[in-house]
Amino acid sequence: MYVTRRVWEISRGLIHRYGTERLKKRLWNRDYSRGRYGYCSSTGDFLYSFLVEHARDGRILDLGCG
């Protein structure tokens, strides 16, 4: 089980890095539909309460690089 999962993770990384745009989109959609990025909508981050308290009517300028 571990070996199979590890091979898949390595393959997934190679697809993300070297795959065609179409293949990358399919992989992202597959991962998203299976909940891999479910943490993106989570409010469990320690910064969330700070943002809620100090954001002015929900207006936030995000200067992230990712």
Number of C-alpha atoms within 10 A of each C-alpha: 5 7 8 8 10 11 11 12 12 11 12 16 12 11 15 16 10 11 14 11 11 9 13 16 13 12 16 16 13 12 13 12 11 10 11 12 12 11 10 10 7 9 10 10 10 8 9 11 12 10 13 11 10 11 12 9 8 10 9 10 7 6 6 5 4 3
